[in-house]
Structures are given as C-alpha cells and as structure tokens.
Amino acid sequence: MPEGDAIYRAALRLQVLVGERLAVEAPNPRAAVKNIAQRLDGRRLESVEAVGKNLFLRFEGGLTLRSHLKMKGRWRVQARGHEHVGEPWLVLRGGAYEALLWHGPVLDLSDRAPLRIGPDILARRPDLEAMLANLRALPTQLRLGEALQVQRAVAGIGNMWMNEALFDARVSPWLALAAATDDELRTALGEAARLMRGSLDGARGRRRVYRRKGRPCPRCGEVIRSWPLGDAARMAYWCPGCQRGEGPAAQ
C-alpha cells in the first residue's frame, strides 16, 4: 500500500494542474457511476494536498475530491494526449498535462469538511504530543504495530515504515500500548517521521527488518522473525533479540 511519502510525491506531481480549468473524464465504468466527472468538468483546480494516505484535490465551488490509493492505486502525470492502454478511473486534463488515476478504489467528492484524520507524520514539524495523546486514547490492548497505522491517530504511517520505525525505537510491533512507555512511543513516532521525511527528500535508506525474515539483525545478529499482525493480518517484522516485547502467542 502506498504510504505517506508516496502520497506526497503524487501530490507534488499533480501541482502542474493547479490553477487550470480541467476537462474531467471517468473512462472506467466503476468510477463513472459516481458522477464525479460531470460535477468537476470545467472547474478550476485550486489546490492538491497530501494528508497521511489521502490526497485532497480542491476545486472551485467548494468541492473536494478525496483519493485513497489502497493497495494498487496510482496517479500518473504525463503530457496531454500521450497514449495509454486501458481505462483509468479518472482523467484530469489541463492545457499541457493530464493526470490519470489507475485502480482508484476510494474516490469521493464532497462539499463537506474532510473526514477525521490524525496529525500528519510528514508535517515539517510533526505534532508528536498530539499523536501521543491520540495513541493513548486507543484501546490499551492494541499492539503497537496496529496502533501506529490507525489513521485517525497518526496520518501517513503504513506497514513498511511502522516496522522500520519500531526497529529503530527498539520495541516490538507486538508490544501492547498499555505496556509501552510515553518515551518509547515518542521515539517510534520520531523515527517514523525521520525515516519518511528522508525518503521524501531523496535519501536511500537500507531496510533493516522489513521483508528480511530469516536474516540476521543488523544490530545484534539475532534472526529476524515475521508473523501476521491483528485483524488486518499485516505482516510484522521484528528482531526478538533487541526489540522489547514478546512475539505472537503462536507461530
């Protein structure tokens, strides 16, 4: 699933259309039934903003289009008229460029306030204290690997950055919120912000635990383990040697 840094890159690409009146089409029948193209066609795009895993495209007249890419969605920006194969969900066509949304499972148009989303982990000055308060308001039995991905608490962290941030914070994704200290949560949030901002700014960091099951931990040499976590069964990766907290009950 695209995480917050990938969504920010998509927002940056879409900036070339801001300020233009756009021709809007919905070639894919699953998107056409929402009547989004008819409501947006000919309107000026006023801004594009990434918030967590969501893109908000704001059009004149108070209409906001929310795009969430889930697992397979992507925005592609290209020169207007460039050939493509298939039926994109949505096409936003300006004078020189056009943006195509492929596999866009969540696409909502509204004139109401946006849904509740927590503080953005990729803000230039992330509000770690507000994030901490939000995490503490979640069920105390929730595991850290799940809690950090609750978007109403912290916006933008996905499974890869969760695993990497908790490795840096030396706590296991299986540790319950109730067992984590405030300092551990602040450290995990700070590491997530640092890693994701580095990725957005072009840093090429090496993954330490994510998708490295069975390999030695780069910090202590213990074998890295993995197991599906929570109801969503997102894969957790951790080092049992240097990350505090027990693993799952059954493996």
C-alpha atoms as a printed R data frame, in Angstrom:
    type eleno elety resid chain resno       x       y       z
1   ATOM     1    CA   MET     A     1   0.000   0.000   0.000
2   ATOM     2    CA   PRO     A     2   1.374   3.462  -0.854
3   ATOM     3    CA   GLU     A     3   2.391   5.188   2.377
4   ATOM     4    CA   GLY     A     4   2.529   8.847   3.273
5   ATOM     5    CA   ASP     A     5   5.764   9.632   1.438
6   ATOM     6    CA   ALA     A     6   4.430   8.097  -1.809
7   ATOM     7    CA   ILE     A     7   1.243  10.161  -1.481
8   ATOM     8    CA   TYR     A     8   3.295  13.335  -1.045
9   ATOM     9    CA   ARG     A     9   5.174  12.566  -4.244
10  ATOM    10    CA   ALA     A    10   1.871  12.124  -6.072
11  ATOM    11    CA   ALA     A    11   0.686  15.496  -4.739
12  ATOM    12    CA   LEU     A    12   3.884  17.139  -5.993
13  ATOM    13    CA   ARG     A    13   3.376  15.662  -9.469
14  ATOM    14    CA   LEU     A    14  -0.210  16.913  -9.573
15  ATOM    15    CA   GLN     A    15   0.814  20.510  -8.840
16  ATOM    16    CA   VAL     A    16   1.291  21.132 -12.588
17  ATOM    17    CA   LEU     A    17  -2.510  21.176 -12.912
18  ATOM    18    CA   VAL     A    18  -3.224  23.601 -10.069
19  ATOM    19    CA   GLY     A    19  -4.771  26.836 -11.294
20  ATOM    20    CA   GLU     A    20  -6.150  25.347 -14.510
21  ATOM    21    CA   ARG     A    21  -9.696  24.630 -15.581
22  ATOM    22    CA   LEU     A    22  -9.703  20.912 -16.210
23  ATOM    23    CA   ALA     A    23 -11.512  18.639 -18.592
24  ATOM    24    CA   VAL     A    24 -12.515  15.648 -16.482
25  ATOM    25    CA   GLU     A    25 -13.415  12.169 -17.693
26  ATOM    26    CA   ALA     A    26 -14.168   8.864 -15.947
27  ATOM    27    CA   PRO     A    27 -13.476   6.132 -18.531
28  ATOM    28    CA   ASN     A    28 -13.779   3.253 -16.065
29  ATOM    29    CA   PRO     A    29 -17.457   2.268 -15.535
30  ATOM    30    CA   ARG     A    30 -16.865   1.735 -11.796
31  ATOM    31    CA   ALA     A    31 -15.860   5.380 -11.467
32  ATOM    32    CA   ALA     A    32 -18.356   6.733 -13.989
33  ATOM    33    CA   VAL     A    33 -21.342   5.752 -11.838
34  ATOM    34    CA   LYS     A    34 -20.232   8.220  -9.147
35  ATOM    35    CA   ASN     A    35 -20.884  11.210 -11.492
36  ATOM    36    CA   ILE     A    36 -17.608  12.780 -10.377
37  ATOM    37    CA   ALA     A    37 -16.565  13.733 -13.901
38  ATOM    38    CA   GLN     A    38 -19.810  15.572 -14.602
39  ATOM    39    CA   ARG     A    39 -19.538  17.591 -11.378
40  ATOM    40    CA   LEU     A    40 -15.877  18.549 -11.857
41  ATOM    41    CA   ASP     A    41 -15.614  19.028 -15.615
42  ATOM    42    CA   GLY     A    42 -14.630  22.612 -16.431
43  ATOM    43    CA   ARG     A    43 -13.856  23.612 -12.842
44  ATOM    44    CA   ARG     A    44 -10.567  25.149 -11.734
45  ATOM    45    CA   LEU     A    45  -8.307  23.011  -9.553
46  ATOM    46    CA   GLU     A    46  -7.349  25.247  -6.634
47  ATOM    47    CA   SER     A    47  -5.006  23.017  -4.631
48  ATOM    48    CA   VAL     A    48  -3.691  19.490  -4.132
49  ATOM    49    CA   GLU     A    49  -2.722  18.382  -0.635
50  ATOM    50    CA   ALA     A    50  -1.430  15.127   0.790
51  ATOM    51    CA   VAL     A    51  -2.616  14.319   4.296
52  ATOM    52    CA   GLY     A    52  -1.477  10.957   5.557
53  ATOM    53    CA   LYS     A    53  -2.535   8.373   2.976
54  ATOM    54    CA   ASN     A    54  -5.117  10.676   1.401
55  ATOM    55    CA   LEU     A    55  -4.931  13.111  -1.482
56  ATOM    56    CA   PHE     A    56  -7.309  16.068  -1.350
57  ATOM    57    CA   LEU     A    57  -7.906  17.882  -4.639
58  ATOM    58    CA   ARG     A    58  -9.851  21.076  -4.012
59  ATOM    59    CA   PHE     A    59 -11.833  22.620  -6.856
60  ATOM    60    CA   GLU     A    60 -13.579  25.954  -7.195
61  ATOM    61    CA   GLY     A    61 -17.081  25.979  -5.823
62  ATOM    62    CA   GLY     A    62 -16.103  24.264  -2.572
63  ATOM    63    CA   LEU     A    63 -15.837  20.735  -3.973
64  ATOM    64    CA   THR     A    64 -13.115  18.444  -2.645
65  ATOM    65    CA   LEU     A    65 -12.103  15.184  -4.286
66  ATOM    66    CA   ARG     A    66 -10.533  12.642  -1.922
67  ATOM    67    CA   SER     A    67  -8.377   9.891  -3.375
68  ATOM    68    CA   HIS     A    68  -7.081   6.946  -1.337
69  ATOM    69    CA   LEU     A    69  -4.961   4.520  -3.339
70  ATOM    70    CA   LYS     A    70  -5.322   1.421  -1.126
71  ATOM    71    CA   MET     A    71  -3.065  -1.384  -2.420
72  ATOM    72    CA   LYS     A    72  -2.839  -0.856  -6.180
73  ATOM    73    CA   GLY     A    73  -3.891   2.688  -6.979
74  ATOM    74    CA   ARG     A    74  -1.564   5.226  -8.570
75  ATOM    75    CA   TRP     A    75  -1.652   8.686 -10.126
76  ATOM    76    CA   ARG     A    76   0.321   9.209 -13.314
77  ATOM    77    CA   VAL     A    77   1.031  12.665 -14.743
78  ATOM    78    CA   GLN     A    78   2.006  12.861 -18.403
79  ATOM    79    CA   ALA     A    79   1.962  15.179 -21.400
80  ATOM    80    CA   ARG     A    80  -1.551  15.782 -22.655
81  ATOM    81    CA   GLY     A    81  -2.569  13.287 -25.320
82  ATOM    82    CA   HIS     A    82   0.135  10.744 -24.504
83  ATOM    83    CA   GLU     A    83  -1.079   7.272 -25.414
84  ATOM    84    CA   HIS     A    84  -2.113   4.821 -22.719
85  ATOM    85    CA   VAL     A    85  -3.612   1.344 -22.597
86  ATOM    86    CA   GLY     A    86  -6.681   0.519 -20.526
87  ATOM    87    CA   GLU     A    87  -9.386   2.533 -18.788
88  ATOM    88    CA   PRO     A    88  -8.174   4.808 -15.987
89  ATOM    89    CA   TRP     A    89 -10.626   5.599 -13.241
90  ATOM    90    CA   LEU     A    90 -10.285   9.319 -13.736
91  ATOM    91    CA   VAL     A    91  -8.568  11.691 -16.161
92  ATOM    92    CA   LEU     A    92  -7.848  15.320 -15.242
93  ATOM    93    CA   ARG     A    93  -6.780  17.114 -18.413
94  ATOM    94    CA   GLY     A    94  -5.163  20.559 -18.441
95  ATOM    95    CA   GLY     A    95  -3.572  22.591 -21.202
96  ATOM    96    CA   ALA     A    96  -0.213  20.811 -21.348
97  ATOM    97    CA   TYR     A    97  -0.517  17.926 -18.884
98  ATOM    98    CA   GLU     A    98  -3.034  15.359 -17.788
99  ATOM    99    CA   ALA     A    99  -3.288  13.177 -14.684
100 ATOM   100    CA   LEU     A   100  -4.604   9.628 -14.859
101 ATOM   101    CA   LEU     A   101  -5.790   7.693 -11.829
102 ATOM   102    CA   TRP     A   102  -5.396   3.926 -12.156
103 ATOM   103    CA   HIS     A   103  -7.081   1.401  -9.855
104 ATOM   104    CA   GLY     A   104  -8.596   4.095  -7.657
105 ATOM   105    CA   PRO     A   105 -10.770   2.157  -5.198
106 ATOM   106    CA   VAL     A   106 -11.576   5.139  -2.935
107 ATOM   107    CA   LEU     A   107 -12.672   8.239  -4.791
108 ATOM   108    CA   ASP     A   108 -15.112  10.557  -3.025
109 ATOM   109    CA   LEU     A   109 -16.403  14.003  -3.951
110 ATOM   110    CA   SER     A   110 -17.896  16.201  -1.260
111 ATOM   111    CA   ASP     A   111 -18.635  19.786  -0.282
112 ATOM   112    CA   ARG     A   112 -18.396  18.889   3.413
113 ATOM   113    CA   ALA     A   113 -15.441  19.026   5.779
114 ATOM   114    CA   PRO     A   114 -12.943  16.182   5.238
115 ATOM   115    CA   LEU     A   115 -13.096  13.045   7.342
116 ATOM   116    CA   ARG     A   116 -11.301  12.898  10.650
117 ATOM   117    CA   ILE     A   117  -7.589  12.271  10.182
118 ATOM   118    CA   GLY     A   118  -4.865  12.495  12.799
119 ATOM   119    CA   PRO     A   119  -1.814  14.770  12.691
120 ATOM   120    CA   ASP     A   120   0.340  14.182   9.623
121 ATOM   121    CA   ILE     A   121   3.584  12.322  10.300
122 ATOM   122    CA   LEU     A   122   5.147  14.167   7.337
123 ATOM   123    CA   ALA     A   123   4.381  17.673   8.572
124 ATOM   124    CA   ARG     A   124   7.526  19.809   8.685
125 ATOM   125    CA   ARG     A   125   7.068  19.943  12.467
126 ATOM   126    CA   PRO     A   126   5.145  16.785  13.364
127 ATOM   127    CA   ASP     A   127   2.936  17.246  16.426
128 ATOM   128    CA   LEU     A   128   4.270  14.272  18.369
129 ATOM   129    CA   GLU     A   129   2.422  15.210  21.557
130 ATOM   130    CA   ALA     A   130  -0.945  15.255  19.780
131 ATOM   131    CA   MET     A   131  -0.096  11.918  18.174
132 ATOM   132    CA   LEU     A   132   0.869  10.507  21.563
133 ATOM   133    CA   ALA     A   133  -2.429  11.666  23.072
134 ATOM   134    CA   ASN     A   134  -4.321  10.061  20.192
135 ATOM   135    CA   LEU     A   135  -2.474   6.782  20.646
136 ATOM   136    CA   ARG     A   136  -3.237   6.796  24.353
137 ATOM   137    CA   ALA     A   137  -6.929   7.173  23.521
138 ATOM   138    CA   LEU     A   138  -6.933   3.892  21.572
139 ATOM   139    CA   PRO     A   139  -7.763   0.543  23.223
140 ATOM   140    CA   THR     A   140  -4.878  -0.289  25.527
141 ATOM   141    CA   GLN     A   141  -4.649  -3.902  24.347
142 ATOM   142    CA   LEU     A   142  -3.908  -2.793  20.778
143 ATOM   143    CA   ARG     A   143  -0.429  -3.804  19.590
144 ATOM   144    CA   LEU     A   144   1.995  -1.046  18.617
145 ATOM   145    CA   GLY     A   145   2.221  -2.343  15.050
146 ATOM   146    CA   GLU     A   146  -1.527  -1.831  14.685
147 ATOM   147    CA   ALA     A   147  -1.776   1.393  16.693
148 ATOM   148    CA   LEU     A   148   0.772   3.296  14.607
149 ATOM   149    CA   GLN     A   149  -1.314   2.585  11.494
150 ATOM   150    CA   VAL     A   150  -4.618   3.905  12.872
151 ATOM   151    CA   GLN     A   151  -5.013   6.924  10.610
152 ATOM   152    CA   ARG     A   152  -7.308   8.879  12.945
153 ATOM   153    CA   ALA     A   153  -4.484   8.795  15.493
154 ATOM   154    CA   VAL     A   154  -1.465   9.346  13.211
155 ATOM   155    CA   ALA     A   155  -1.838  10.033   9.499
156 ATOM   156    CA   GLY     A   156   0.559   8.544   7.000
157 ATOM   157    CA   ILE     A   157   2.345   5.581   8.576
158 ATOM   158    CA   GLY     A   158   1.947   2.295   6.702
159 ATOM   159    CA   ASN     A   159   3.238  -1.187   7.302
160 ATOM   160    CA   MET     A   160   6.778  -0.778   5.986
161 ATOM   161    CA   TRP     A   161   7.565   2.386   7.930
162 ATOM   162    CA   MET     A   162   5.849   1.008  11.044
163 ATOM   163    CA   ASN     A   163   8.227  -1.954  11.076
164 ATOM   164    CA   GLU     A   164  11.312   0.161  10.417
165 ATOM   165    CA   ALA     A   165  10.394   2.834  12.983
166 ATOM   166    CA   LEU     A   166   9.738   0.283  15.736
167 ATOM   167    CA   PHE     A   167  13.065  -1.375  14.966
168 ATOM   168    CA   ASP     A   168  14.822   1.960  15.471
169 ATOM   169    CA   ALA     A   169  12.846   2.521  18.679
170 ATOM   170    CA   ARG     A   170  13.863  -0.965  19.913
171 ATOM   171    CA   VAL     A   171  10.280  -2.045  20.667
172 ATOM   172    CA   SER     A   172   8.388  -4.940  19.142
173 ATOM   173    CA   PRO     A   173   5.285  -4.431  16.976
174 ATOM   174    CA   TRP     A   174   3.648  -6.981  19.303
175 ATOM   175    CA   LEU     A   175   4.070  -4.838  22.417
176 ATOM   176    CA   ALA     A   176   0.671  -3.692  23.711
177 ATOM   177    CA   LEU     A   177   0.001   0.022  24.035
178 ATOM   178    CA   ALA     A   178  -0.546  -0.451  27.748
179 ATOM   179    CA   ALA     A   179   2.999  -1.832  28.114
180 ATOM   180    CA   ALA     A   180   4.711   0.918  26.086
181 ATOM   181    CA   THR     A   181   6.092   3.998  27.796
182 ATOM   182    CA   ASP     A   182   5.435   7.510  26.539
183 ATOM   183    CA   ASP     A   183   9.117   7.861  25.714
184 ATOM   184    CA   GLU     A   184   9.020   4.697  23.608
185 ATOM   185    CA   LEU     A   185   6.003   5.964  21.703
186 ATOM   186    CA   ARG     A   186   7.618   9.369  21.135
187 ATOM   187    CA   THR     A   187  10.769   7.661  19.891
188 ATOM   188    CA   ALA     A   188   8.817   5.436  17.497
189 ATOM   189    CA   LEU     A   189   6.872   8.413  16.145
190 ATOM   190    CA   GLY     A   190  10.015  10.490  15.806
191 ATOM   191    CA   GLU     A   191  11.792   7.703  13.934
192 ATOM   192    CA   ALA     A   192   8.822   7.259  11.589
193 ATOM   193    CA   ALA     A   193   8.849  10.988  10.857
194 ATOM   194    CA   ARG     A   194  12.620  10.981  10.279
195 ATOM   195    CA   LEU     A   195  12.631   7.938   8.009
196 ATOM   196    CA   MET     A   196   9.655   9.034   5.943
197 ATOM   197    CA   ARG     A   197  10.870  12.618   5.563
198 ATOM   198    CA   GLY     A   198  14.247  11.250   4.490
199 ATOM   199    CA   SER     A   199  12.561   9.086   1.864
200 ATOM   200    CA   LEU     A   200  10.561  12.062   0.625
201 ATOM   201    CA   ASP     A   201  13.718  14.163   0.400
202 ATOM   202    CA   GLY     A   202  15.537  11.508  -1.616
203 ATOM   203    CA   ALA     A   203  17.513   9.582   0.997
204 ATOM   204    CA   ARG     A   204  18.067   5.920   0.108
205 ATOM   205    CA   GLY     A   205  17.997   4.092   3.423
206 ATOM   206    CA   ARG     A   206  18.543   0.361   3.721
207 ATOM   207    CA   ARG     A   207  15.702  -1.657   5.205
208 ATOM   208    CA   ARG     A   208  16.718  -3.277   8.456
209 ATOM   209    CA   VAL     A   209  13.784  -5.607   9.197
210 ATOM   210    CA   TYR     A   210  11.020  -5.164   6.631
211 ATOM   211    CA   ARG     A   211  10.826  -8.265   4.396
212 ATOM   212    CA   ARG     A   212  14.045  -9.598   5.910
213 ATOM   213    CA   LYS     A   213  12.602 -12.665   7.655
214 ATOM   214    CA   GLY     A   214  15.261 -15.243   8.476
215 ATOM   215    CA   ARG     A   215  18.187 -12.857   8.022
216 ATOM   216    CA   PRO     A   216  20.460 -11.695  10.844
217 ATOM   217    CA   CYS     A   217  19.552  -8.491  12.638
218 ATOM   218    CA   PRO     A   218  21.983  -5.741  11.579
219 ATOM   219    CA   ARG     A   219  22.159  -4.582  15.195
220 ATOM   220    CA   CYS     A   220  22.525  -7.724  17.300
221 ATOM   221    CA   GLY     A   221  22.726 -10.659  14.888
222 ATOM   222    CA   GLU     A   222  19.557 -12.428  16.083
223 ATOM   223    CA   VAL     A   223  17.356 -13.927  13.354
224 ATOM   224    CA   ILE     A   224  14.593 -11.579  12.190
225 ATOM   225    CA   ARG     A   225  11.098 -13.011  12.500
226 ATOM   226    CA   SER     A   226   7.742 -12.211  10.917
227 ATOM   227    CA   TRP     A   227   4.090 -13.053  11.547
228 ATOM   228    CA   PRO     A   228   0.685 -11.579  10.524
229 ATOM   229    CA   LEU     A   229  -0.470  -8.943  12.988
230 ATOM   230    CA   GLY     A   230  -4.047  -8.132  14.005
231 ATOM   231    CA   ASP     A   231  -7.365  -8.447  12.188
232 ATOM   232    CA   ALA     A   232  -5.918  -6.920   9.005
233 ATOM   233    CA   ALA     A   233  -3.119  -9.539   9.050
234 ATOM   234    CA   ARG     A   234  -0.450  -7.027   8.070
235 ATOM   235    CA   MET     A   235   2.955  -8.663   8.250
236 ATOM   236    CA   ALA     A   236   5.046  -7.653  11.249
237 ATOM   237    CA   TYR     A   237   8.837  -7.976  11.146
238 ATOM   238    CA   TRP     A   238  10.957  -7.718  14.276
239 ATOM   239    CA   CYS     A   239  14.138  -8.812  15.998
240 ATOM   240    CA   PRO     A   240  13.408 -10.777  19.190
241 ATOM   241    CA   GLY     A   241  16.928 -10.074  20.403
242 ATOM   242    CA   CYS     A   242  16.905  -6.270  20.619
243 ATOM   243    CA   GLN     A   243  13.287  -5.118  20.341
244 ATOM   244    CA   ARG     A   244  11.429  -5.106  23.645
245 ATOM   245    CA   GLY     A   245   8.217  -7.112  23.816
246 ATOM   246    CA   GLU     A   246   7.131 -10.676  23.226
247 ATOM   247    CA   GLY     A   247   6.099 -12.030  19.852
248 ATOM   248    CA   PRO     A   248   2.780 -13.631  18.926
249 ATOM   249    CA   ALA     A   249   1.449 -16.494  21.054
250 ATOM   250    CA   ALA     A   250   1.518 -18.993  18.163
251 ATOM   251    CA   GLN     A   251   3.888 -19.186  15.194
